[in-house]
């Protein structure tokens, strides 16, 4: 069992990383392995809608880790996206990275795979960012794992994060729930439901 954790903050060892590390430790206590992937502080190219991925199965931009994470995601049992809050939304690099990741990967690798997100902010904008990140899961038929509150932590430094005791508890509950659901899915061994043929409706013709 393995969960992929993605740090979308430009700070490699900042508050978002600290939150993901708390989750990683709690997953380990549940017998679930996890890997933290750092998006990085270098510019991330946004999706240019070239549609190359629909022909090749991977993003045309092969220099910033999107395809590497996509390959890891195919084998993972769950994914947790993490981002700092910039202007009440995910960071620009995280948004570009996640847009390309979720668009370029074949949806068959995402269907019914568990997803969750965490957000880190000094003060405000957490709930808007939380809503933004969850949309990646709900468009891909991915069950969203919840916790006892919205998955947000507050602080200006990594040390501050641990002072947000309610936030830390929220992340630990999230990790417990993720591990539990992964184990339930594996134990059930039930075949995935068939879905109707895809239909796309344009509102303007």
C-alpha positions in Angstrom: 0.0 0.0 0.0 1.4 3.4 -1.0 0.2 7.0 -1.0 1.8 9.7 -3.1 2.2 13.0 -1.3 2.9 16.1 -3.5 4.3 19.3 -2.0 3.2 22.1 -4.3 4.9 24.8 -2.2 8.0 26.4 -3.5 9.5 26.0 -0.1 11.0 22.5 0.1 11.0 22.3 3.9 8.3 24.8 4.7 4.9 24.6 6.4 3.3 22.5 3.6 6.1 20.0 3.8 5.7 19.8 7.5 2.0 19.0 7.2 2.7 16.3 4.6 5.4 14.9 6.9 2.9 14.6 9.8 0.6 12.7 7.4 3.5 10.5 6.3 4.3 9.6 9.9 0.7 8.8 10.6 0.3 6.6 7.5 3.4 4.7 8.5 1.8 4.0 11.9 -1.1 2.4 9.9 1.3 0.3 7.8 1.0 2.4 4.7 4.1 3.6 2.8 4.2 7.0 1.3 6.6 9.2 -0.7 6.8 13.0 -0.7 7.4 14.6 -4.1 8.6 18.2 -4.2 7.3 20.2 -7.1 10.2 22.6 -6.8 10.9 26.3 -6.9 11.6 26.6 -10.6 8.9 27.8 -13.0 6.4 25.1 -14.0 4.9 25.4 -17.5 1.1 25.5 -17.7 -1.0 23.3 -19.9 -1.1 24.7 -23.5 -3.9 22.4 -24.7 -1.6 20.9 -27.4 -3.4 17.5 -26.9 -0.2 15.6 -27.4 -0.8 13.6 -24.2 -3.9 12.1 -25.8 -1.7 10.6 -28.5 1.4 9.7 -26.5 0.0 9.0 -23.0 2.2 11.6 -21.4 2.7 15.4 -21.2 4.7 17.0 -24.0 6.7 18.9 -21.4 9.1 16.3 -20.0 11.5 18.4 -17.9 9.7 19.3 -14.7 8.6 16.0 -13.1 4.9 15.8 -14.2 5.5 12.6 -16.2 7.6 11.1 -13.4 4.8 11.7 -10.8 2.2 10.4 -13.3 4.0 7.1 -13.5 4.2 6.9 -9.7 0.5 7.8 -9.4 -0.4 4.8 -11.7 0.9 2.4 -9.0 -0.2 4.4 -5.9 -3.3 3.6 -3.9 -4.0 7.2 -3.1 -2.7 10.7 -3.5 -2.6 13.8 -1.3 -2.0 17.2 -2.8 -0.4 19.9 -0.7 -0.1 23.6 -1.4 0.6 26.8 0.3 -2.0 29.5 -0.1 -1.2 32.4 -2.5 -3.9 35.0 -2.9 -6.6 32.6 -1.6 -5.6 29.9 -4.1 -3.0 27.2 -4.7 0.4 28.4 -5.8 1.0 29.1 -9.5 3.5 26.3 -9.8 1.2 23.8 -8.0 -1.8 24.7 -10.2 0.3 24.4 -13.4 1.7 21.0 -12.2 -1.6 19.6 -11.1 -3.5 20.8 -14.3 -1.0 18.9 -16.5 -0.8 15.9 -14.2 -4.5 15.2 -14.0 -5.2 16.1 -17.7 -2.3 14.1 -19.2 -2.7 10.8 -17.2 -5.2 8.3 -18.5 -8.3 8.5 -16.3 -8.4 4.7 -15.9 -5.5 5.1 -13.5 -7.4 7.6 -11.4 -10.9 6.1 -11.3 -11.9 5.1 -7.7 -8.4 5.9 -6.4 -8.5 7.8 -3.1 -7.6 11.5 -3.1 -7.2 14.3 -0.6 -5.5 17.6 -0.2 -4.0 19.8 2.5 -3.5 23.6 2.5 -1.1 25.7 4.5 -1.5 29.4 5.1 -0.4 32.1 7.5 -3.9 33.4 8.1 -6.6 33.3 5.4 -7.6 31.8 2.1 -7.4 28.2 3.2 -11.0 27.1 2.4 -10.9 28.6 -1.1 -7.7 26.7 -1.9 -9.1 23.6 -0.3 -12.2 23.8 -2.6 -9.9 24.4 -5.6 -7.7 21.3 -5.1 -10.6 18.9 -4.4 -12.0 19.6 -7.9 -9.1 17.6 -9.4 -10.6 14.5 -7.7 -14.2 15.0 -8.3 -13.8 15.3 -12.1 -11.8 12.1 -12.2 -14.2 9.7 -10.3 -11.8 9.7 -7.3 -13.4 9.3 -3.8 -12.3 12.3 -1.6 -11.1 11.3 1.8 -12.3 13.6 4.5 -11.2 14.4 8.1 -12.8 15.9 11.1 -12.3 19.5 9.7 -11.1 21.0 6.5 -7.5 20.0 5.9 -5.7 23.2 6.7 -2.8 24.2 8.9 -1.8 27.6 10.0 1.6 29.1 10.6 4.4 31.3 9.3 7.2 28.8 10.0 7.4 25.0 10.2 7.6 25.3 14.0 4.3 27.2 14.0 2.5 24.3 12.4 3.0 22.2 15.4 1.4 24.9 17.6 -1.8 24.6 15.5 -2.8 21.6 17.5 -6.2 21.3 15.9 -4.7 21.4 12.5 -2.2 18.7 13.3 -5.0 16.5 14.7 -7.0 17.1 11.5 -4.0 15.9 9.4 -3.6 12.8 11.5 -7.2 11.9 11.3 -7.0 12.4 7.5 -4.1 9.9 7.3 -5.9 7.4 9.5 -9.0 7.6 7.2 -6.9 7.3 4.0 -5.2 4.2 5.4 -8.5 2.7 6.5 -10.3 3.2 3.2 -7.3 1.8 1.2 -7.4 -1.3 3.4 -11.2 -1.6 3.0 -11.0 -1.4 -0.8 -8.2 -4.1 -0.9 -10.1 -6.3 1.5 -13.4 -6.0 -0.4 -12.0 -7.1 -3.7 -15.1 -5.9 -5.6 -15.0 -5.3 -9.3 -15.3 -1.7 -10.4 -18.7 -0.7 -11.8 -19.1 -0.3 -15.6 -19.9 3.2 -16.8 -22.1 4.3 -19.6 -20.5 5.4 -22.9 -19.0 8.9 -22.7 -21.2 11.8 -23.9 -20.1 15.4 -24.4 -22.7 18.1 -24.8 -21.7 21.6 -26.0 -24.0 24.3 -24.8 -23.4 26.5 -27.9 -23.6 25.0 -31.4 
